[in-house]
Amino acid sequence: MSETIFSKILDGEIPSHKVYEDDAVYAFLDISQVTKGHTLLIPKKASANIFETDSETMQHIGAALPKVANAIKAAFNPDGLNIIQNNGEYADQSVFHLHFHLLPRYENDIDGFGYKWETHEDQIDDKQKAQIAKEIVAQFE
Ligand code: 5GP
C-alpha cells in the first residue's frame, strides 16, 4: 500500500492533535474541523478503505468508536453525532488509509455539515427490491 498523509501522522512525521490511542488505533482532530471536535479514527494497520480491510482491524475500530464518541459527547455535549466513512473517490474519499469521521452535531453552534438523502421508494417496487437483495445475498454463497 502506498504511503498516505495518515501513515506520516502515525509515524509522527506530520503533527496531529491526538485524542485517543491504543495498540491498534489512533484518533486525532480532523484538520478541517467541519464541526467542533470533528475527529478521525484510523487503524494503525494501513488499508485503503472498507473494501481492503480485515475483520480483526474492524474489531479494533468497533471497540474504539464508542469510546471516542462518548469522550466527544462528554467534552462538548453535542446535540448529535454522525459517523461517516468514505470509500473511493466518487464517495468523497481523499485519503486512502481507512478512516472514520466522528462529527459531533450542534443545533445552535457552528455546524458546517449537511447531507442530501433523497429517497426513491416511489420508484423502486418490492419486486425490484427483492432482486437487488438477491444479487447481494448471492455474493455470500
Ligand atoms: P476523506 O475525504 O478521505 O473522507 O477525509 C480525509 C480527511 O482528512 C479530511 O476531512 C481532511 O480534512 C483530513 N486531513 C487531510 N490532511 C490532514 C492532515 O494533514 N491532518 C489532519 N489532522 N487531517 C487531515
Backbone and ligand atoms as CSV (ligand in chain L), in Angstrom:
chain,resi,resn,atom,element,x,y,z
A,1,MET,N,N,0.843,-1.212,0.000
A,1,MET,CA,C,0.000,0.000,0.000
A,1,MET,C,C,0.872,1.254,0.000
A,2,SER,N,N,0.516,2.250,-0.798
A,2,SER,CA,C,1.336,3.454,-0.851
A,2,SER,C,C,1.161,4.277,0.424
A,3,GLU,N,N,2.186,5.046,0.726
A,3,GLU,CA,C,2.152,5.842,1.951
A,3,GLU,C,C,1.179,7.011,1.810
A,4,THR,N,N,0.438,7.278,2.862
A,4,THR,CA,C,-0.516,8.385,2.844
A,4,THR,C,C,-0.141,9.380,3.940
A,5,ILE,N,N,-0.852,10.483,3.930
A,5,ILE,CA,C,-0.651,11.503,4.967
A,5,ILE,C,C,-0.933,10.924,6.366
A,6,PHE,N,N,-1.836,9.927,6.434
A,6,PHE,CA,C,-2.156,9.372,7.754
A,6,PHE,C,C,-1.034,8.460,8.267
A,7,SER,N,N,-0.313,7.781,7.361
A,7,SER,CA,C,0.821,6.990,7.861
A,7,SER,C,C,1.911,7.927,8.374
A,8,LYS,N,N,2.017,9.097,7.754
A,8,LYS,CA,C,3.002,10.087,8.240
A,8,LYS,C,C,2.577,10.626,9.609
A,9,ILE,N,N,1.270,10.774,9.806
A,9,ILE,CA,C,0.767,11.200,11.123
A,9,ILE,C,C,1.070,10.116,12.153
A,10,LEU,N,N,0.837,8.848,11.789
A,10,LEU,CA,C,1.110,7.738,12.716
A,10,LEU,C,C,2.597,7.670,13.078
A,11,ASP,N,N,3.449,7.974,12.102
A,11,ASP,CA,C,4.900,7.940,12.341
A,11,ASP,C,C,5.395,9.164,13.104
A,12,GLY,N,N,4.515,10.167,13.266
A,12,GLY,CA,C,4.925,11.405,13.932
A,12,GLY,C,C,5.662,12.362,13.010
A,13,GLU,N,N,5.715,12.006,11.714
A,13,GLU,CA,C,6.384,12.879,10.734
A,13,GLU,C,C,5.595,14.165,10.524
A,14,ILE,N,N,4.256,14.017,10.599
A,14,ILE,CA,C,3.358,15.177,10.498
A,14,ILE,C,C,2.646,15.281,11.844
A,15,PRO,N,N,2.630,16.479,12.457
A,15,PRO,CA,C,2.000,16.599,13.769
A,15,PRO,C,C,0.478,16.468,13.704
A,16,SER,N,N,-0.113,16.022,14.804
A,16,SER,CA,C,-1.580,15.937,14.869
A,16,SER,C,C,-2.012,16.162,16.310
A,17,HIS,N,N,-3.280,16.502,16.471
A,17,HIS,CA,C,-3.842,16.657,17.820
A,17,HIS,C,C,-4.493,15.340,18.211
A,18,LYS,N,N,-3.725,14.534,18.953
A,18,LYS,CA,C,-4.211,13.195,19.353
A,18,LYS,C,C,-5.308,13.317,20.400
A,19,VAL,N,N,-6.368,12.490,20.242
A,19,VAL,CA,C,-7.388,12.436,21.300
A,19,VAL,C,C,-7.461,11.040,21.944
A,20,TYR,N,N,-7.000,10.005,21.245
A,20,TYR,CA,C,-7.046,8.650,21.803
A,20,TYR,C,C,-6.072,7.768,21.027
A,21,GLU,N,N,-5.482,6.798,21.750
A,21,GLU,CA,C,-4.602,5.848,21.077
A,21,GLU,C,C,-4.574,4.546,21.868
A,22,ASP,N,N,-4.565,3.422,21.169
A,22,ASP,CA,C,-4.218,2.154,21.818
A,22,ASP,C,C,-3.294,1.397,20.862
A,23,ASP,N,N,-3.071,0.107,21.103
A,23,ASP,CA,C,-2.103,-0.619,20.279
A,23,ASP,C,C,-2.504,-0.673,18.802
A,24,ALA,N,N,-3.801,-0.610,18.545
A,24,ALA,CA,C,-4.280,-0.868,17.182
A,24,ALA,C,C,-4.875,0.346,16.472
A,25,VAL,N,N,-5.260,1.394,17.220
A,25,VAL,CA,C,-5.935,2.533,16.584
A,25,VAL,C,C,-5.376,3.858,17.085
A,26,TYR,N,N,-5.675,4.903,16.315
A,26,TYR,CA,C,-5.232,6.260,16.659
A,26,TYR,C,C,-6.370,7.208,16.274
A,27,ALA,N,N,-6.698,8.140,17.172
A,27,ALA,CA,C,-7.751,9.134,16.879
A,27,ALA,C,C,-7.171,10.522,17.079
A,28,PHE,N,N,-7.513,11.416,16.161
A,28,PHE,CA,C,-6.941,12.772,16.180
A,28,PHE,C,C,-7.918,13.734,15.528
A,29,LEU,N,N,-7.754,15.022,15.826
A,29,LEU,CA,C,-8.666,16.014,15.251
A,29,LEU,C,C,-8.461,16.114,13.746
A,30,ASP,N,N,-9.585,16.111,13.018
A,30,ASP,CA,C,-9.513,16.403,11.582
A,30,ASP,C,C,-9.124,17.866,11.427
A,31,ILE,N,N,-8.162,18.105,10.553
A,31,ILE,CA,C,-7.638,19.459,10.343
A,31,ILE,C,C,-8.757,20.441,9.960
A,32,SER,N,N,-9.795,19.926,9.297
A,32,SER,CA,C,-10.829,20.827,8.756
A,32,SER,C,C,-11.869,21.249,9.789
A,33,GLN,N,N,-12.013,20.513,10.883
A,33,GLN,CA,C,-12.980,20.854,11.949
A,33,GLN,C,C,-14.326,21.308,11.374
A,34,VAL,N,N,-14.915,20.452,10.559
A,34,VAL,CA,C,-16.228,20.737,9.962
A,34,VAL,C,C,-17.231,21.100,11.060
A,35,THR,N,N,-17.150,20.392,12.189
A,35,THR,CA,C,-17.857,20.813,13.397
A,35,THR,C,C,-16.841,20.737,14.537
A,36,LYS,N,N,-17.162,21.415,15.649
A,36,LYS,CA,C,-16.223,21.449,16.778
A,36,LYS,C,C,-16.029,20.039,17.361
A,37,GLY,N,N,-14.785,19.580,17.352
A,37,GLY,CA,C,-14.492,18.238,17.868
A,37,GLY,C,C,-14.434,17.168,16.785
A,38,HIS,N,N,-14.596,17.562,15.534
A,38,HIS,CA,C,-14.522,16.638,14.374
A,38,HIS,C,C,-13.229,15.819,14.483
A,39,THR,N,N,-13.393,14.513,14.622
A,39,THR,CA,C,-12.276,13.611,14.913
A,39,THR,C,C,-12.192,12.500,13.879
A,40,LEU,N,N,-10.979,12.060,13.587
A,40,LEU,CA,C,-10.767,10.912,12.702
A,40,LEU,C,C,-10.239,9.747,13.526
A,41,LEU,N,N,-10.828,8.579,13.329
A,41,LEU,CA,C,-10.337,7.358,13.965
A,41,LEU,C,C,-9.764,6.463,12.871
A,42,ILE,N,N,-8.507,6.068,13.028
A,42,ILE,CA,C,-7.857,5.237,11.999
A,42,ILE,C,C,-7.210,4.006,12.638
A,43,PRO,N,N,-7.175,2.899,11.894
A,43,PRO,CA,C,-6.393,1.761,12.379
A,43,PRO,C,C,-4.909,2.016,12.114
A,44,LYS,N,N,-4.051,1.482,12.974
A,44,LYS,CA,C,-2.616,1.622,12.718
A,44,LYS,C,C,-2.196,0.758,11.538
A,45,LYS,N,N,-2.889,-0.376,11.364
A,45,LYS,CA,C,-2.599,-1.234,10.207
A,45,LYS,C,C,-3.245,-0.594,8.972
A,46,ALA,N,N,-2.395,-0.240,8.016
A,46,ALA,CA,C,-2.899,0.501,6.854
A,46,ALA,C,C,-3.662,-0.381,5.880
A,47,SER,N,N,-4.809,0.128,5.427
A,47,SER,CA,C,-5.506,-0.436,4.265
A,47,SER,C,C,-6.215,0.743,3.635
A,48,ALA,N,N,-6.519,0.639,2.351
A,48,ALA,CA,C,-7.033,1.813,1.642
A,48,ALA,C,C,-8.409,2.224,2.140
A,49,ASN,N,N,-9.273,1.242,2.338
A,49,ASN,CA,C,-10.655,1.578,2.716
A,49,ASN,C,C,-11.400,0.298,3.110
A,50,ILE,N,N,-12.714,0.376,3.225
A,50,ILE,CA,C,-13.515,-0.737,3.753
A,50,ILE,C,C,-13.392,-1.996,2.886
A,51,PHE,N,N,-13.105,-1.802,1.600
A,51,PHE,CA,C,-13.010,-2.956,0.699
A,51,PHE,C,C,-11.737,-3.768,0.933
A,52,GLU,N,N,-10.778,-3.154,1.591
A,52,GLU,CA,C,-9.469,-3.808,1.708
A,52,GLU,C,C,-9.050,-4.128,3.133
A,53,THR,N,N,-9.896,-3.754,4.092
A,53,THR,CA,C,-9.517,-4.011,5.481
A,53,THR,C,C,-9.839,-5.459,5.860
A,54,ASP,N,N,-9.513,-5.846,7.101
A,54,ASP,CA,C,-9.813,-7.202,7.554
A,54,ASP,C,C,-10.628,-7.122,8.838
A,55,SER,N,N,-11.205,-8.260,9.221
A,55,SER,CA,C,-12.152,-8.217,10.335
A,55,SER,C,C,-11.459,-7.919,11.671
A,56,GLU,N,N,-10.221,-8.320,11.831
A,56,GLU,CA,C,-9.527,-8.016,13.086
A,56,GLU,C,C,-9.334,-6.495,13.236
A,57,THR,N,N,-8.948,-5.865,12.155
A,57,THR,CA,C,-8.794,-4.405,12.185
A,57,THR,C,C,-10.126,-3.747,12.537
A,58,MET,N,N,-11.207,-4.254,11.939
A,58,MET,CA,C,-12.522,-3.659,12.196
A,58,MET,C,C,-12.999,-3.917,13.621
A,59,GLN,N,N,-12.536,-5.024,14.222
A,59,GLN,CA,C,-12.889,-5.247,15.635
A,59,GLN,C,C,-12.241,-4.173,16.510
A,60,HIS,N,N,-11.026,-3.820,16.201
A,60,HIS,CA,C,-10.355,-2.755,16.966
A,60,HIS,C,C,-11.072,-1.421,16.767
A,61,ILE,N,N,-11.449,-1.160,15.519
A,61,ILE,CA,C,-12.185,0.083,15.235
A,61,ILE,C,C,-13.520,0.063,15.985
A,62,GLY,N,N,-14.200,-1.069,15.919
A,62,GLY,CA,C,-15.512,-1.187,16.581
A,62,GLY,C,C,-15.419,-0.965,18.082
A,63,ALA,N,N,-14.323,-1.422,18.688
A,63,ALA,CA,C,-14.157,-1.231,20.130
A,63,ALA,C,C,-13.861,0.232,20.466
A,64,ALA,N,N,-13.135,0.898,19.571
A,64,ALA,CA,C,-12.718,2.278,19.870
A,64,ALA,C,C,-13.800,3.315,19.545
A,65,LEU,N,N,-14.634,3.036,18.550
A,65,LEU,CA,C,-15.611,4.055,18.112
A,65,LEU,C,C,-16.484,4.571,19.255
A,66,PRO,N,N,-17.141,3.688,20.039
A,66,PRO,CA,C,-17.979,4.233,21.120
A,66,PRO,C,C,-17.179,4.950,22.202
A,67,LYS,N,N,-15.927,4.524,22.418
A,67,LYS,CA,C,-15.094,5.223,23.418
A,67,LYS,C,C,-14.842,6.665,22.986
A,68,VAL,N,N,-14.433,6.823,21.721
A,68,VAL,CA,C,-14.111,8.165,21.234
A,68,VAL,C,C,-15.389,9.007,21.144
A,69,ALA,N,N,-16.481,8.391,20.663
A,69,ALA,CA,C,-17.755,9.121,20.561
A,69,ALA,C,C,-18.198,9.616,21.940
A,70,ASN,N,N,-18.066,8.754,22.944
A,70,ASN,CA,C,-18.507,9.155,24.287
A,70,ASN,C,C,-17.600,10.209,24.906
A,71,ALA,N,N,-16.312,10.190,24.552
A,71,ALA,CA,C,-15.413,11.238,25.046
A,71,ALA,C,C,-15.800,12.587,24.434
A,72,ILE,N,N,-16.134,12.585,23.136
A,72,ILE,CA,C,-16.558,13.830,22.481
A,72,ILE,C,C,-17.865,14.314,23.111
A,73,LYS,N,N,-18.776,13.366,23.343
A,73,LYS,CA,C,-20.074,13.714,23.952
A,73,LYS,C,C,-19.868,14.329,25.338
A,74,ALA,N,N,-19.001,13.702,26.128
A,74,ALA,CA,C,-18.765,14.209,27.485
A,74,ALA,C,C,-18.074,15.574,27.443
A,75,ALA,N,N,-17.208,15.792,26.435
A,75,ALA,CA,C,-16.460,17.052,26.370
A,75,ALA,C,C,-17.334,18.218,25.932
A,76,PHE,N,N,-18.180,18.002,24.924
A,76,PHE,CA,C,-18.867,19.138,24.289
A,76,PHE,C,C,-20.388,19.063,24.323
A,77,ASN,N,N,-20.941,17.997,24.844
A,77,ASN,CA,C,-22.395,17.834,24.909
A,77,ASN,C,C,-23.100,18.188,23.588
A,78,PRO,N,N,-22.672,17.587,22.480
A,78,PRO,CA,C,-23.317,17.900,21.199
A,78,PRO,C,C,-24.764,17.408,21.186
A,79,ASP,N,N,-25.528,17.937,20.222
A,79,ASP,CA,C,-26.933,17.511,20.106
A,79,ASP,C,C,-27.067,16.200,19.341
A,80,GLY,N,N,-25.981,15.775,18.716
A,80,GLY,CA,C,-25.978,14.504,17.988
A,80,GLY,C,C,-24.571,14.246,17.482
A,81,LEU,N,N,-24.383,13.144,16.791
A,81,LEU,CA,C,-23.051,12.835,16.237
A,81,LEU,C,C,-23.225,11.889,15.047
A,82,ASN,N,N,-22.636,12.274,13.928
A,82,ASN,CA,C,-22.631,11.380,12.755
A,82,ASN,C,C,-21.284,10.679,12.664
A,83,ILE,N,N,-21.333,9.399,12.283
A,83,ILE,CA,C,-20.106,8.672,11.960
A,83,ILE,C,C,-20.126,8.440,10.461
A,84,ILE,N,N,-19.115,8.950,9.785
A,84,ILE,CA,C,-19.096,8.911,8.319
A,84,ILE,C,C,-17.806,8.261,7.847
A,85,GLN,N,N,-17.930,7.472,6.797
A,85,GLN,CA,C,-16.778,6.705,6.343
A,85,GLN,C,C,-16.863,6.626,4.830
A,86,ASN,N,N,-15.920,7.248,4.145
A,86,ASN,CA,C,-15.961,7.362,2.695
A,86,ASN,C,C,-15.043,6.336,2.030
A,87,ASN,N,N,-15.533,5.723,0.960
A,87,ASN,CA,C,-14.757,4.696,0.246
A,87,ASN,C,C,-14.751,4.976,-1.246
A,88,GLY,N,N,-13.606,5.360,-1.752
A,88,GLY,CA,C,-13.485,5.639,-3.179
A,88,GLY,C,C,-13.687,7.120,-3.462
A,89,GLU,N,N,-13.001,7.558,-4.527
A,89,GLU,CA,C,-13.043,8.972,-4.889
A,89,GLU,C,C,-14.455,9.491,-5.105
A,90,TYR,N,N,-15.278,8.668,-5.778
A,90,TYR,CA,C,-16.635,9.123,-6.091
A,90,TYR,C,C,-17.464,9.308,-4.828
A,91,ALA,N,N,-17.057,8.585,-3.763
A,91,ALA,CA,C,-17.748,8.699,-2.475
A,91,ALA,C,C,-17.012,9.674,-1.549
A,92,ASP,N,N,-16.230,10.578,-2.148
A,92,ASP,CA,C,-15.573,11.663,-1.405
A,92,ASP,C,C,-14.391,11.228,-0.546
A,93,GLN,N,N,-13.820,10.053,-0.831
A,93,GLN,CA,C,-12.609,9.681,-0.084
A,93,GLN,C,C,-11.417,10.415,-0.693
A,94,SER,N,N,-10.655,11.106,0.145
A,94,SER,CA,C,-9.491,11.827,-0.377
A,94,SER,C,C,-8.181,11.274,0.193
A,95,VAL,N,N,-8.232,10.616,1.348
A,95,VAL,CA,C,-7.035,9.990,1.901
A,95,VAL,C,C,-7.264,8.480,1.922
A,96,PHE,N,N,-6.367,7.742,1.273
A,96,PHE,CA,C,-6.594,6.298,1.088
A,96,PHE,C,C,-5.911,5.460,2.171
A,97,HIS,N,N,-6.263,5.794,3.390
A,97,HIS,CA,C,-5.962,4.991,4.592
A,97,HIS,C,C,-7.299,4.979,5.336
A,98,LEU,N,N,-7.856,3.789,5.537
A,98,LEU,CA,C,-9.188,3.655,6.146
A,98,LEU,C,C,-9.367,4.614,7.326
A,99,HIS,N,N,-10.482,5.341,7.340
A,99,HIS,CA,C,-10.731,6.254,8.468
A,99,HIS,C,C,-12.210,6.476,8.672
A,100,PHE,N,N,-12.539,6.809,9.893
A,100,PHE,CA,C,-13.920,7.081,10.300
A,100,PHE,C,C,-13.992,8.503,10.827
A,101,HIS,N,N,-14.900,9.284,10.245
A,101,HIS,CA,C,-15.128,10.639,10.754
A,101,HIS,C,C,-16.130,10.564,11.900
A,102,LEU,N,N,-15.807,11.171,13.021
A,102,LEU,CA,C,-16.799,11.377,14.083
A,102,LEU,C,C,-17.137,12.860,14.068
A,103,LEU,N,N,-18.375,13.151,13.699
A,103,LEU,CA,C,-18.799,14.535,13.519
A,103,LEU,C,C,-19.867,14.897,14.533
A,104,PRO,N,N,-19.462,15.542,15.627
A,104,PRO,CA,C,-20.484,15.990,16.561
A,104,PRO,C,C,-21.376,17.040,15.900
A,105,ARG,N,N,-22.652,17.054,16.231
A,105,ARG,CA,C,-23.600,17.981,15.601
A,105,ARG,C,C,-24.192,18.918,16.646
A,106,TYR,N,N,-24.327,20.178,16.260
A,106,TYR,CA,C,-24.757,21.218,17.198
A,106,TYR,C,C,-25.933,21.987,16.621
A,107,GLU,N,N,-27.018,21.974,17.373
A,107,GLU,CA,C,-28.214,22.682,16.903
A,107,GLU,C,C,-27.985,24.193,16.857
A,108,ASN,N,N,-27.310,24.721,17.882
A,108,ASN,CA,C,-27.183,26.183,17.985
A,108,ASN,C,C,-25.736,26.644,18.017
A,109,ASP,N,N,-24.862,25.958,17.292
A,109,ASP,CA,C,-23.446,26.354,17.293
A,109,ASP,C,C,-22.917,26.122,15.881
A,110,ILE,N,N,-21.615,26.362,15.680
A,110,ILE,CA,C,-21.039,26.157,14.346
A,110,ILE,C,C,-21.263,24.699,13.932
A,111,ASP,N,N,-21.941,24.513,12.810
A,111,ASP,CA,C,-22.204,23.151,12.325
A,111,ASP,C,C,-22.210,23.218,10.804
A,112,GLY,N,N,-21.056,22.883,10.220
A,112,GLY,CA,C,-20.913,23.035,8.772
A,112,GLY,C,C,-21.136,21.759,8.012
A,113,PHE,N,N,-22.078,20.959,8.475
A,113,PHE,CA,C,-22.274,19.675,7.812
A,113,PHE,C,C,-23.712,19.521,7.335
A,114,GLY,N,N,-23.884,18.921,6.173
A,114,GLY,CA,C,-25.225,18.637,5.661
A,114,GLY,C,C,-25.199,17.453,4.723
A,115,TYR,N,N,-26.267,16.701,4.723
A,115,TYR,CA,C,-26.420,15.552,3.829
A,115,TYR,C,C,-27.510,15.860,2.815
A,116,LYS,N,N,-27.416,15.284,1.644
A,116,LYS,CA,C,-28.583,15.212,0.768
A,116,LYS,C,C,-28.961,13.740,0.755
A,117,TRP,N,N,-30.129,13.395,1.211
A,117,TRP,CA,C,-30.528,12.000,1.385
A,117,TRP,C,C,-31.867,11.845,0.702
A,118,GLU,N,N,-31.825,11.592,-0.608
A,118,GLU,CA,C,-33.039,11.560,-1.422
A,118,GLU,C,C,-33.620,10.144,-1.417
A,119,THR,N,N,-34.889,9.996,-1.091
A,119,THR,CA,C,-35.482,8.657,-1.098
A,119,THR,C,C,-36.097,8.341,-2.459
A,120,HIS,N,N,-36.092,7.056,-2.827
A,120,HIS,CA,C,-36.635,6.632,-4.125
A,120,HIS,C,C,-37.663,5.520,-3.956
A,121,GLU,N,N,-38.331,5.525,-2.810
A,121,GLU,CA,C,-39.313,4.473,-2.517
A,121,GLU,C,C,-40.389,4.350,-3.586
A,122,ASP,N,N,-40.750,5.506,-4.135
A,122,ASP,CA,C,-41.836,5.504,-5.122
A,122,ASP,C,C,-41.364,5.017,-6.497
A,123,GLN,N,N,-40.054,4.895,-6.678
A,123,GLN,CA,C,-39.534,4.487,-7.993
A,123,GLN,C,C,-39.060,3.029,-8.027
A,124,ILE,N,N,-38.880,2.411,-6.849
A,124,ILE,CA,C,-38.396,1.030,-6.803
A,124,ILE,C,C,-39.419,0.184,-6.037
A,125,ASP,N,N,-40.059,-0.751,-6.736
A,125,ASP,CA,C,-41.116,-1.541,-6.082
A,125,ASP,C,C,-40.521,-2.764,-5.373
A,126,ASP,N,N,-41.383,-3.533,-4.691
A,126,ASP,CA,C,-40.921,-4.662,-3.887
A,126,ASP,C,C,-40.214,-5.725,-4.723
A,127,LYS,N,N,-40.705,-5.917,-5.956
A,127,LYS,CA,C,-40.090,-6.908,-6.827
A,127,LYS,C,C,-38.637,-6.506,-7.136
A,128,GLN,N,N,-38.448,-5.237,-7.416
A,128,GLN,CA,C,-37.092,-4.750,-7.702
A,128,GLN,C,C,-36.211,-4.829,-6.456
A,129,LYS,N,N,-36.804,-4.511,-5.288
A,129,LYS,CA,C,-36.016,-4.607,-4.044
A,129,LYS,C,C,-35.590,-6.049,-3.798
A,130,ALA,N,N,-36.496,-6.991,-4.051
A,130,ALA,CA,C,-36.168,-8.414,-3.861
A,130,ALA,C,C,-35.002,-8.809,-4.768
A,131,GLN,N,N,-35.017,-8.311,-5.995
A,131,GLN,CA,C,-33.936,-8.624,-6.950
A,131,GLN,C,C,-32.604,-8.016,-6.488
A,132,ILE,N,N,-32.658,-6.781,-6.005
A,132,ILE,CA,C,-31.435,-6.113,-5.523
A,132,ILE,C,C,-30.845,-6.901,-4.355
A,133,ALA,N,N,-31.708,-7.267,-3.398
A,133,ALA,CA,C,-31.240,-8.038,-2.231
A,133,ALA,C,C,-30.655,-9.377,-2.674
A,134,LYS,N,N,-31.332,-10.016,-3.641
A,134,LYS,CA,C,-30.883,-11.331,-4.135
A,134,LYS,C,C,-29.459,-11.249,-4.720
A,135,GLU,N,N,-29.200,-10.178,-5.437
A,135,GLU,CA,C,-27.878,-10.038,-6.061
A,135,GLU,C,C,-26.778,-9.853,-5.019
A,136,ILE,N,N,-27.118,-9.208,-3.908
A,136,ILE,CA,C,-26.122,-9.048,-2.834
A,136,ILE,C,C,-25.962,-10.361,-2.075
A,137,VAL,N,N,-27.083,-10.984,-1.733
A,137,VAL,CA,C,-27.054,-12.258,-0.992
A,137,VAL,C,C,-26.217,-13.297,-1.749
A,138,ALA,N,N,-26.322,-13.291,-3.074
A,138,ALA,CA,C,-25.606,-14.284,-3.893
A,138,ALA,C,C,-24.097,-14.204,-3.670
A,139,GLN,N,N,-23.607,-13.041,-3.256
A,139,GLN,CA,C,-22.160,-12.862,-3.057
A,139,GLN,C,C,-21.659,-13.611,-1.823
A,140,PHE,N,N,-22.597,-13.972,-0.923
A,140,PHE,CA,C,-22.203,-14.710,0.290
A,140,PHE,C,C,-22.217,-16.225,0.075
A,141,GLU,N,N,-22.753,-16.646,-1.075
A,141,GLU,CA,C,-22.934,-18.103,-1.284
A,141,GLU,C,C,-21.659,-18.758,-1.792
L,1,5GP,P1,P,-11.939,11.810,3.393
L,1,5GP,O1,O,-12.328,12.932,2.472
L,1,5GP,O2,O,-10.893,10.935,2.759
L,1,5GP,O3,O,-13.096,11.031,3.938
L,1,5GP,O4,O,-11.318,12.509,4.665
L,1,5GP,C1,C,-9.985,12.876,4.776
L,1,5GP,C2,C,-9.917,13.890,5.892
L,1,5GP,O5,O,-8.568,14.049,6.251
L,1,5GP,C3,C,-10.453,15.270,5.509
L,1,5GP,O6,O,-11.579,15.581,6.316
L,1,5GP,C4,C,-9.275,16.188,5.774
L,1,5GP,O7,O,-9.638,17.410,6.382
L,1,5GP,C5,C,-8.397,15.360,6.680
L,1,5GP,N1,N,-6.978,15.673,6.558
L,1,5GP,C6,C,-6.262,15.755,5.405
L,1,5GP,N2,N,-4.978,16.048,5.665
L,1,5GP,C7,C,-4.870,16.140,7.022
L,1,5GP,C8,C,-3.778,16.425,7.897
L,1,5GP,O8,O,-2.643,16.646,7.492
L,1,5GP,N3,N,-4.064,16.450,9.231
L,1,5GP,C9,C,-5.306,16.201,9.722
L,1,5GP,N4,N,-5.467,16.252,11.043
L,1,5GP,N5,N,-6.353,15.927,8.928
L,1,5GP,C10,C,-6.136,15.908,7.587
